[in-house]
Structures are given as structure tokens and as C-alpha cells.
Amino acid sequence: MSRVIDIAGLSGAYATRLFAEQGHEVIRIENPARDSLRRLPPFLGEKQDLEHGAYHQFLNAGKKSLALNLDSPEARKIFIELLEQSDALVVDRSHPIEDSLLKKTNPKLVKTVFLKRPIPNSSSQWSETKRLKFAQSRVQALCH
């Protein structure tokens, strides 16, 4: 099975949950100070802490978790070492590791980016809604 590194928010976290359900090793990298999924309500039971968020419980089920502050040089080094032995990286925002370093670290690494809006200066001016409908139609799978 593959190793998938998840540093994405809501949309990417769902995609990596599907990988985890299929038996792949998924490692979620969380910022120790602020992981957005842990803070999203509703909360399960009466506790409203970082371990009882319904989104966190659902989207991170079956995943391993590692708290790294990727702004720190030491954490970036650990992250790069992890990527050396991984098959995929899922992101939905910028991260402090340049694409050239990712490619040098692991040339076979597949990076998947979940966009929240169209890419600036791209030839495609599709809205996010149109892209989602296209992907849901499964026509996208025929285009490869």
C-alpha cells in the first residue's frame, strides 16, 4: 500500500480519508497550535475540546497524526525525511517546501492540490462549481 501525507484542509482531508479506508497509510500533518479540522463544530458529546469535533473524528479516522510546525527548520527537516519515503502529498494551500525541493527529495512523489478557486492566469476560467460537477460526472476519468 501507499503512504500519503495529508496537509490539506477540509476538502483534501476527505480525499485522504478515502485513501485510509482503502488501507493506505495516511499521515496527517497538523500544526500544533491550530489545526482547523479539530476546531470545527459540532462537537460530540458534552466536551467541546480538540479531540471531540465531529469533523475531526470523521475526516481523520484511520489516519496517523503528526504535529509539526512547518515554519520551523527542524520540523521542515522531519517533513522532508517523511516525504522521501512517501508516495503522495495532498495539499490545499501553500506550504513552506518549494516544488523544486519536493521533486529533488522524491522524484516519484505525486502532489495533489485541492483548489478553492481557479488558478490565476490559467487558460481555464471554470468556476469551482463547474469543476466539481465535471469531476462528479466521472467524465474526468475518461480524459486520462
N, C-alpha and C positions, 0 to 999 in steps of 0.2 A: 504494500500500500504506500501511498504518497504521504509526504509531510507538507502541510500547508500552514503558512504563517499568516495570521489574521491581525491586521492593524486598522481595520475598517470600522466604520460606524454601523448604523442600523442596517442599511441595505447589504453591505458586504458581510456583516455578521450572520445574516440569514443564509447567504450563499455558502459560507463556511460551515454553518450548522448542517447543511445538506451533505457536505463532504464528510463531516463527523458521523452522520447517520449511516453513511456508506462504508464506514470502517477506516477512513483515512485518519492519520494523526493530525489534529488541528491544534495549533498553539496560538492562543490569543495573547497578544502583547498589549498590556494595559499600562497607562500612565498611572503611577502610584497615587498621584494627587487628584486625578479627575478622569475617571472612565465614565463616559456619558451613558452607556447602557445600564450601569449599576444605579444610576440616579433617576431613571425614568419610572414614573408611577404607571400603573398601580403597583402597590406592594402586597405581597402575600401575607396573610395573617395580620396580626396587630403590629408587627415590627416594621418600622419604616427605615431600615438600615441598608447598607450597600449589598448585603447578601440576600435580601428578600424582594428585590424588584422582579416583577413578573417577566419583563423583557430580558433581564439578565438571566434569570432561571431558564427561560425558554431558548433564547438565542445562543447561550453558551453551554448548553447541555452537551456532554460528550467531548468537550474541549479541555485541553490543558491550559493553564493560565500562567503568565509570567509578567511580573510588574517591572517595567523598565522605563526610566525617564530618558527618552531618546535625545534629549537636549544635552545629556551628559556624555563626555567622551568615553567613559568606562562602559556605559550602557550601550553606546553605539558599537563598541568593540564586541560585546557579547552578542548583540543583534546580528552583526556581520558574520560572526562564527556560526550562529544558528542558521543563517541563510546559506552558508557554504554546504550545509547538509540537508537543505530543503528543496522541494520540487516546485512550490508555488508561493507567491506573495499576493495577498489581497489587500488593497488599499482603497480609500475613497477620499483621500485628502493628501496634501503634500506631506512628505516625511523628510527627515534630515539626511537621508542617504541618496546621493546622486545616482542617476540611472547608469552612468558610466562605471561607477564603483560596483553597483549591483551586477552588471554584466561581467566585470572583471572577477568579482568574488565567486560567481556561479553562472557560467555562460548558459547553462540549461534551465535556469530559473525562469518560470513563467510568472510575469507580473500582470495581475488583473486589476484594472482601475474602474471603480463604480463612480460615474459622473453624476453630479447633481444638476448640471446644466450643460448646454452644448459647448464643445471645445472652441475657444476663441480662434478666429481665422481658419476654421475648418471649412471644407467645401460643403459639408452637410449643415444645413440650418434647421434640422429637425428639432422639435421640442422634446423634452424629456418624455412627455406623454406619448408622442408618436413612436419614439424609440422603444418604450416599454411595450406598447401594443404590438410593434413589429416583433420583438423578442418573444412575447407571449403567443404569437401566432405560429411559432415554430418554423416560419419561413426562413428565419435567420440560420437555422441548422442546415438548410439546403444550400446556403450561399458559400459554404466552405469547400 
